[in-house]
Amino acid sequence: MQVLRHLATTPALRWLALLFLCAAYLQGAFVKATDFASAIAEMQHFGLAPAAPLAVLVIAFEFGASLMILTGFHRWLGALGLAGFTLIATFVANRFWEMAPPDRFMAANAFFEHWGLVGGLLLVAWHDLRAQDERTAVQRTEVSV
């Protein structure tokens, strides 16, 4: 049990978990960047305009926020940004309540799976902000001693 506990708390596993959480955004940004015509078509499919500038913004945002999470640079902000983005995108792309079966089934699954991503990203932000608060409290204690 101790070995498992040790492995589960290594920094490498934490970083790998963050990478897995960001994988969809990194993959999405990479695919959009390497097939920009399809990125524009995706924006148009969902009725988003102007399509090309929005595609550029989404690519930059998905890469940028993911890198913030992976590098720890304002990790909480990157996580909150991706959580908000995912929440909005879920309501734009997975409106299962407007669909007929069998499409409704797959869209409903995707809708609620995205809520899981939102929850995971909110936990990342929460943990990062708590760690900052704890470091600040320790620094205040050291200064006052």
C-alpha angles and dihedrals in degrees: 000000000000091000091052091047091050093049092046092055100046118123089234092059091047091053091046090052090051090049091051090049090052095041096097091051094046091047092045093050092045093050092046091049094048094043103034094165089061090046089056091046090052091053090049092047090059093044095249117151143227083031102191098049091044090051090052091049093049092049092049093044096049092048095041098047091045091052090049089055095045096046096040093236101145087333091175092057094049090048094049090047093052091044091054092043091050092048092052094042090050092058091045099046107028106047093153092165088069094052134087123228133303092027090049092064095056094041092050090051091050091047093056094039087058089055086059090055090049090052093049092049092048089053090052090053092045094050093046093050092045090051090051091050091050092049090049092050091050091049091051091050092050092049094049094048 
